[in-house]
Amino acid sequence: MLFFGKKILIGAAVLATLGTFVFGRDVVSYMKTAGNSVREAVKSEVPVDFEVERARKMVEDLVPDIRRCMHVIAEQQVDVETLQQEMHDSELAMKQQKEAMFTLRSDLESNDTEFVYASRTYSKDDIRNDLAQRFDRFKVASDTLKRNQQILKAREKALDANREKLENMLSAKMDLEVQIEQLEARLKSVQAAETVSNLQIDNSQLTRAKGLIRDLNKQLDVKEKLLDAEGKFTGLIPVDTKVEEKRDVVKQMDEYFKLKSGDKVVAQ
């Protein structure tokens, strides 16, 4: 294997050396031009129907990308809906906490020294400490809600962008499918025209039939000319033809023997 590899390398080196010797510094340009010519020649030999089928396959290959885009959109939509629900729940909880804080604040500003919540008694210090903790948690929740709102806007923007991308991909795919259908229709039309133009046998048969009919007409023309030359006009009404009348022997005998009509003829 190593031996054959060396031979290939040596052969390539020899060809490169010969090419440089023949074409000089332009050997690279000649090689590129030759490569382009070979590619164009090979491409021109590929049937058009094969290329049309290849284009259809390329359009069909867009389906996996479209499905992946649809999957990403579905995931993003679920994330957006989940975040929206979490924010909605957080807003409800913050609303309840805000109401509780203002209730505690109102009690704290009162002149009472003890307060009863859920059958338990609390002092003002207890109320103040609880209110401070609630207020700190409320501020953290408020900051978290603001961040989630920003995240939600970013996710909704990405979701809209992917939806637009999917719509463009679907629209482009349908346009390409229509163009391919038009290409196939044109291809069939061209193939039908080529089939008709390549019917050499039928054209030859038609030519022979026309020639035979022309020869037969010529032969009949010659026969008619010969008949006319012989005085036998063909195709005319026989006006001058006389029909030989039959001989009336009885009438001739009556005139000869001077007989009248009704006389009894008796030989004398």
C-alpha positions in Angstrom: 0.0 0.0 0.0 2.8 2.4 0.9 4.5 1.5 -2.4 1.5 2.5 -4.4 1.1 5.7 -2.4 4.7 6.6 -3.3 4.1 5.9 -7.0 1.0 8.2 -7.0 3.0 11.0 -5.3 5.9 10.5 -7.8 3.4 10.6 -10.7 1.8 13.7 -9.5 5.1 15.4 -9.0 6.2 14.4 -12.6 2.9 15.8 -14.0 3.4 19.0 -12.1 7.0 19.3 -13.3 5.9 18.7 -17.0 3.1 21.2 -16.7 5.4 23.8 -15.3 7.9 23.1 -18.0 5.3 23.4 -20.8 3.1 26.2 -19.5 5.5 28.0 -17.2 4.1 30.1 -14.4 0.6 29.9 -16.0 0.3 26.2 -15.2 -2.1 27.0 -12.3 -4.3 29.1 -14.5 -4.4 26.4 -17.2 -5.3 23.8 -14.6 -8.1 25.9 -13.2 -9.5 26.6 -16.7 -9.3 22.9 -17.6 -11.1 22.0 -14.4 -13.8 24.5 -15.1 -14.2 23.1 -18.6 -14.5 19.6 -17.4 -17.1 20.6 -14.8 -19.1 22.5 -17.4 -18.9 19.5 -19.8 -20.0 17.0 -17.2 -22.8 19.3 -16.1 -24.1 19.8 -19.6 -24.3 16.0 -20.0 -26.6 15.6 -17.0 -30.3 15.1 -18.1 -32.6 18.0 -17.3 -35.2 15.7 -15.7 -32.5 14.5 -13.3 -31.7 18.0 -12.3 -35.4 18.8 -11.8 -35.7 15.7 -9.6 -32.6 16.9 -7.7 -34.2 20.3 -7.1 -37.3 18.6 -5.8 -35.2 16.5 -3.4 -33.4 19.7 -2.2 -36.8 21.3 -1.5 -37.9 18.1 0.4 -34.7 18.3 2.4 -36.0 21.6 3.9 -38.6 19.7 5.8 -36.3 18.6 8.7 -35.2 22.2 9.2 -38.8 23.3 9.2 -39.6 20.7 11.8 -36.7 21.7 14.0 -37.9 25.3 13.8 -41.4 24.3 14.7 -40.0 22.3 17.7 -38.0 25.3 18.9 -41.1 27.5 18.6 -43.2 25.0 20.6 -40.6 25.0 23.3 -40.4 28.8 23.4 -44.1 29.1 23.5 -44.3 26.7 26.5 -41.6 28.7 28.3 -43.4 32.0 27.6 -46.7 30.6 28.8 -45.0 29.2 31.9 -43.3 32.4 32.7 -46.6 34.3 32.2 -48.4 32.1 34.6 -45.6 32.4 37.2 -45.7 36.2 36.9 -49.5 36.2 37.2 -49.2 34.1 40.4 -46.4 36.4 41.7 -48.5 39.5 41.1 -51.5 38.0 43.0 -49.2 37.0 45.9 -47.6 40.5 46.0 -51.1 42.1 45.9 -52.1 40.0 49.0 -48.8 40.8 50.7 -49.2 44.5 50.0 -52.7 44.4 51.6 -51.3 42.6 54.7 -48.4 45.1 55.0 -50.7 48.0 55.0 -52.9 46.3 57.6 -49.9 45.8 59.8 -48.7 49.3 59.2 -52.1 50.7 60.2 -52.0 48.6 63.4 -48.5 49.7 64.1 -49.5 53.4 63.9 -52.4 52.9 66.2 -52.2 53.5 70.0 -52.8 49.8 70.8 -49.9 47.9 72.4 -51.1 44.4 71.7 -52.7 42.8 68.7 -54.5 39.6 68.1 -54.1 37.6 64.8 -55.4 34.1 64.4 -56.1 33.8 68.2 -52.5 34.8 69.0 -51.4 38.0 70.7 -48.5 40.1 69.2 -46.8 43.2 70.5 -45.8 46.2 68.5 -42.2 45.0 68.3 -43.5 41.7 66.8 -45.6 43.7 64.3 -42.7 45.9 63.4 -40.3 43.0 62.9 -42.9 41.1 60.8 -43.6 44.1 58.7 -39.9 44.7 58.1 -39.5 41.1 56.9 -42.6 41.3 54.7 -41.4 44.6 53.2 -38.0 43.2 52.4 -39.5 40.1 50.8 -41.9 42.3 48.8 -39.1 44.4 47.4 -37.2 41.2 46.4 -40.4 39.9 44.8 -40.9 43.2 43.0 -37.4 43.2 41.6 -37.8 39.6 40.5 -41.1 40.4 38.8 -39.4 43.3 36.9 -36.6 41.0 35.8 -39.1 38.3 34.7 -41.0 41.0 32.7 -37.7 41.8 30.9 -37.1 38.1 30.3 -40.7 37.6 29.1 -40.2 40.5 26.6 -37.0 38.9 25.3 -38.6 35.5 25.0 -41.6 36.9 23.2 -39.4 38.8 20.8 -37.4 35.6 20.1 -40.6 33.7 19.7 -42.0 36.2 17.2 -38.7 36.1 15.3 -38.8 32.4 15.0 -42.4 32.4 14.0 -41.6 34.9 11.2 -38.6 32.7 10.2 -40.9 29.7 10.0 -43.5 31.5 8.0 -40.8 32.6 5.5 -39.5 29.1 5.3 -42.9 27.7 4.6 -43.7 30.4 2.0 -40.3 29.9 0.3 -40.9 26.1 0.3 -44.3 26.5 -1.3 -42.9 28.9 -3.9 -40.2 26.5 -4.8 -42.7 23.7 -5.1 -44.7 25.8 -7.5 -41.6 26.6 -9.6 -40.7 22.9 -9.7 -44.2 22.0 -10.9 -43.8 24.7 -13.6 -40.4 23.2 -14.5 -41.8 19.7 -14.8 -44.7 21.0 -17.0 -42.2 22.8 -19.3 -39.9 19.8 -19.4 -42.8 17.5 -20.4 -43.8 20.0 -23.1 -40.2 20.1 -24.5 -40.0 16.3 -24.3 -43.2 15.9 -26.2 -42.0 18.4 -28.9 -38.7 16.5 -29.1 -40.6 13.2 -29.5 -42.6 14.6 -32.4 -39.6 16.1 -34.1 -37.7 12.8 -33.8 -40.3 10.6 -35.5 -38.1 10.1 -38.6 -39.8 6.8 -39.5 -43.3 8.4 -39.7 -42.0 11.3 -41.8 -40.3 8.8 -44.1 -43.4 6.7 -44.4 -45.4 9.8 -45.1 -43.0 10.9 -47.8 -43.1 7.5 -49.5 -46.9 7.5 -49.4 -47.0 10.9 -51.1 -44.5 9.8 -53.7 -46.6 6.7 -54.5 -49.8 8.7 -54.9 -47.9 11.2 -57.2 -46.6 8.3 -59.3 -50.1 6.8 -59.6 -51.5 10.1 -60.7 -48.8 10.4 -63.3 -49.5 7.0 -64.7 -53.2 7.8 -65.0 -52.4 11.1 -66.7 -50.3 9.2 -69.2 -53.0 6.7 -70.0 -55.6 9.5 -70.5 -53.2 11.3 -72.8 -52.7 8.1 -74.9 -56.5 7.6 -75.2 -57.0 11.2 -76.3 -54.3 10.9 -78.8 -56.0 7.8 -80.3 -59.3 9.7 -80.7 -61.0 7.9 -77.9 -62.0 10.8 -75.7 -62.6 9.6 -72.2 -65.1 11.1 -69.8 -67.4 12.5 -72.5 -71.1 11.9 -73.2 -71.4 9.8 -76.5 -73.5 12.3 -78.5 -72.2 11.2 -81.9 -72.6 7.5 -81.4 -75.3 6.0 -83.8 -77.2 2.9 -82.9 -78.0 0.6 -85.8 -81.7 0.3 -86.3 -83.3 -3.2 -86.6 -84.7 -4.2 -90.1 -88.5 -4.2 -90.4 -88.9 -7.1 -92.8 -92.7 -7.2 -92.6 -93.0 -3.6 -93.6 -90.6 -4.1 -96.5 -92.7 -7.1 -97.8 -96.0 -5.1 -97.6 -94.5 -2.2 -99.6 -93.0 -4.6 -102.2 -96.2 -6.7 -102.7 -98.4 -3.6 -102.3 -100.3 -5.2 -99.5 -102.6 -3.3 -97.1 -102.9 -3.7 -93.5 -105.3 -6.5 -92.7 -105.2 -8.2 -96.1 -105.0 -12.0 -96.0 -101.7 -13.0 -97.4 -102.0 -16.0 -99.9 -99.2 -17.2 -102.0 -100.0 -17.2 -105.7 
